Amino acid sequence: MAAHETARSRRAFLTGQSVATIATAKSHAPRPPWTLPESTFAAACTGCGECVTACPEGILYIDDGKLAAVDFRRGGNQCSFCGACAEICAEPAFLAATMREVEAPWHLRAMIGAACLTHSGVMCQSCKDACGDGAIRFAYGASRIPQPAVDLARCTGCGACAAPCPAEAITLFELEPTHAS
């Protein structure tokens, strides 16, 4: 998996072209849920690793920049939004507990790229099978392999669809900016 993120244009997004990495449109891996904007988070996170240890899903790690990040191909392959990472953090890197009760954990959403096996005529629905929110559906048509589509309104960005994808065609992107500080 590439360590860098390729910039996406609107056209690339709409046509489903993407890189086979799990990262936001920024130059870093997704941050844990309920983190503050990147600059605030980067200033507050000490890279102590307490959130990594607290994560029951095992998807958190400390990146090269010494900051907490998410990799859905680790551990439990998805975020359960339990909030353990935010609870254990002693630094002001996450939203306050009262705000976490009313704010979405993050604004990540799944996107299925051109590397999807269905585009090559291979029947695969591993992403749909893994999606507990029912956000991935397959459109059936005469004489063709069903094609996947993500319902962005149903997608929570939990990442469950990404790890089982044999083609690494699932990218998570930030639908809207991270929480305001």
Backbone torsions as a table, in degrees:
resi	resn	phi	psi	omega
1	MET	NA	134.3	-178.2
2	ALA	-68.4	143.4	179.8
3	ALA	-84.2	-16.1	-179.0
4	HIS	-105.9	165.4	-179.9
5	GLU	-114.6	133.1	176.9
6	THR	-84.9	135.6	179.3
7	ALA	-64.8	139.4	179.9
8	ARG	-109.8	137.9	172.8
9	SER	-92.4	166.9	176.0
10	ARG	-60.1	-40.8	179.7
11	ARG	-61.1	-42.4	179.6
12	ALA	-63.2	-40.8	178.3
13	PHE	-62.0	-48.6	-176.4
14	LEU	-67.8	-28.3	179.2
15	THR	-92.1	-2.2	177.6
16	GLY	81.4	10.4	177.8
17	GLN	-79.0	132.6	-179.8
18	SER	-159.0	174.9	172.5
19	VAL	-92.5	158.1	-177.0
20	ALA	-89.7	50.5	176.6
21	THR	-123.2	163.2	177.3
22	ILE	-110.8	100.4	-179.2
23	ALA	-160.9	163.0	176.9
24	THR	-81.2	179.1	179.6
25	ALA	-70.8	-3.9	177.4
26	LYS	-87.0	-178.0	-176.3
27	SER	-90.9	19.2	179.9
28	HIS	-133.2	164.2	175.9
29	ALA	-69.4	159.2	177.4
30	PRO	-57.8	145.8	176.5
31	ARG	-89.9	164.4	178.7
32	PRO	-59.2	162.3	-179.3
33	PRO	-63.6	151.5	178.0
34	TRP	64.4	20.5	175.8
35	THR	-76.9	157.9	177.0
36	LEU	-78.0	172.5	179.3
37	PRO	-52.4	153.7	-171.8
38	GLU	-50.4	-46.5	-177.4
39	SER	-65.0	-40.3	178.2
40	THR	-68.5	-43.9	179.2
41	PHE	-61.1	-47.2	-178.6
42	ALA	-61.6	-35.4	178.9
43	ALA	-72.7	-30.5	-175.3
44	ALA	-91.4	-35.5	-176.0
45	CYS	-70.6	127.4	179.5
46	THR	-95.8	-6.7	-177.9
47	GLY	71.9	25.0	-177.1
48	CYS	-66.4	-27.1	178.3
49	GLY	89.3	3.1	179.5
50	GLU	-60.3	-39.0	179.5
51	CYS	-66.7	-34.6	178.4
52	VAL	-62.4	-45.9	179.4
53	THR	-66.1	-37.6	-176.9
54	ALA	-74.6	-21.7	-175.0
55	CYS	-68.8	111.4	-179.2
56	PRO	-68.8	-20.5	-179.9
57	GLU	-84.6	-18.7	178.8
58	GLY	71.5	26.8	-178.0
59	ILE	-98.0	-5.5	-179.6
60	LEU	-92.3	150.4	176.5
61	TYR	-153.2	167.8	175.2
62	ILE	-98.7	121.2	-175.1
63	ASP	-80.4	-178.6	-178.7
64	ASP	-61.4	-25.1	178.1
65	GLY	-85.8	7.6	179.6
66	LYS	65.2	35.5	178.2
67	LEU	-124.4	152.0	177.5
68	ALA	-67.0	136.9	-179.4
69	ALA	-145.0	166.4	-178.4
70	VAL	-111.6	136.3	172.0
71	ASP	-133.6	107.6	-175.7
72	PHE	-69.5	-9.1	178.4
73	ARG	-88.5	3.2	177.2
74	ARG	-97.8	160.8	169.7
75	GLY	43.9	-120.4	-174.5
76	GLY	-79.2	-1.9	174.5
77	ASN	68.1	4.5	178.2
78	GLN	-159.6	159.5	176.3
79	CYS	-95.2	129.7	177.9
80	SER	-92.7	-1.3	179.6
81	PHE	57.4	39.5	-179.5
82	CYS	-74.2	-25.5	179.1
83	GLY	85.3	5.2	-178.1
84	ALA	-59.8	-36.3	-179.5
85	CYS	-64.3	-43.2	-179.5
86	ALA	-70.8	-36.8	-178.7
87	GLU	-65.3	-39.7	-174.9
88	ILE	-81.3	-20.4	-175.3
89	CYS	-69.3	124.2	179.9
90	ALA	-86.6	-9.5	-177.8
91	GLU	-96.6	159.7	178.9
92	PRO	-82.5	57.2	-177.2
93	ALA	-100.2	-13.7	-176.8
94	PHE	-119.7	162.0	173.3
95	LEU	-60.8	150.8	176.2
96	ALA	-63.2	153.3	-177.3
97	ALA	-54.4	-39.0	179.9
98	THR	-66.0	-34.4	178.3
99	MET	-75.3	-32.5	179.2
100	ARG	-64.9	-24.2	179.3
101	GLU	-72.0	-24.6	-176.2
102	VAL	-115.2	-16.1	-178.7
103	GLU	-95.4	146.5	172.8
104	ALA	-63.7	146.9	-178.1
105	PRO	-61.9	-34.8	176.0
106	TRP	-168.6	178.6	-177.5
107	HIS	-118.5	33.8	176.8
108	LEU	-79.2	144.2	177.1
109	ARG	-140.2	150.0	-179.5
110	ALA	-80.8	146.5	174.6
111	MET	-137.4	133.9	-179.7
112	ILE	-100.8	120.6	-173.9
113	GLY	-92.4	-177.1	-176.2
114	ALA	-65.1	-19.1	179.9
115	ALA	-75.6	-5.6	-179.9
116	CYS	-54.6	132.5	-177.2
117	LEU	-60.5	-27.2	-179.8
118	THR	-64.0	-27.2	178.1
119	HIS	-70.0	-17.7	177.7
120	SER	-101.9	10.7	178.6
121	GLY	82.2	17.3	179.5
122	VAL	-100.9	127.4	179.6
123	MET	-75.0	115.9	178.4
124	CYS	-149.4	134.2	175.8
125	GLN	-137.2	32.3	-177.8
126	SER	-61.4	-35.0	179.5
127	CYS	-67.5	-42.0	179.0
128	LYS	-63.9	-43.6	-179.7
129	ASP	-62.0	-33.3	-177.8
130	ALA	-83.8	-18.3	-174.7
131	CYS	-80.8	104.6	179.8
132	GLY	-73.3	-15.3	-179.1
133	ASP	-92.1	-4.3	-179.0
134	GLY	65.5	29.7	-176.9
135	ALA	-84.8	-14.7	-179.9
136	ILE	-109.5	123.1	179.7
137	ARG	-124.2	160.6	178.6
138	PHE	-118.8	128.4	179.2
139	ALA	-91.0	120.4	179.4
140	TYR	-91.6	143.7	177.8
141	GLY	-145.4	159.4	-179.6
142	ALA	-62.5	132.8	173.6
143	SER	59.0	33.2	175.3
144	ARG	-151.2	158.3	176.9
145	ILE	-69.4	137.3	177.5
146	PRO	-57.5	139.3	-177.1
147	GLN	-105.4	137.1	-179.3
148	PRO	-77.5	150.0	173.9
149	ALA	-143.5	140.5	179.7
150	VAL	-101.8	127.1	173.7
151	ASP	-86.4	100.4	-175.2
152	LEU	-61.7	-26.3	178.6
153	ALA	-70.9	-28.0	179.8
154	ARG	-93.1	-23.4	-176.8
155	CYS	-70.6	129.3	177.9
156	THR	-99.1	-8.5	-177.4
157	GLY	75.8	22.9	-177.1
158	CYS	-67.7	-21.8	177.6
159	GLY	87.9	1.2	-177.5
160	ALA	-58.8	-29.3	-177.9
161	CYS	-77.6	-24.0	-171.6
162	ALA	-72.3	-50.1	-174.3
163	ALA	-63.3	-41.3	-178.3
164	PRO	-75.8	-8.6	-178.4
165	CYS	-67.3	114.8	-177.4
166	PRO	-68.6	-19.1	-179.5
167	ALA	-99.9	1.4	-175.9
168	GLU	50.8	43.9	-176.4
169	ALA	-91.7	-2.8	-178.1
170	ILE	-94.1	126.1	175.8
171	THR	-119.2	139.2	173.5
172	LEU	-103.2	130.6	-178.4
173	PHE	-124.9	159.0	-179.4
174	GLU	-87.8	113.4	-177.0
175	LEU	-68.1	-39.4	177.4
176	GLU	-145.3	168.5	-175.8
177	PRO	-59.6	153.4	175.5
178	THR	-63.6	164.9	-176.4
179	HIS	-49.7	143.3	174.8
180	ALA	-75.3	149.3	-178.5
181	SER	-82.6	NA	NA
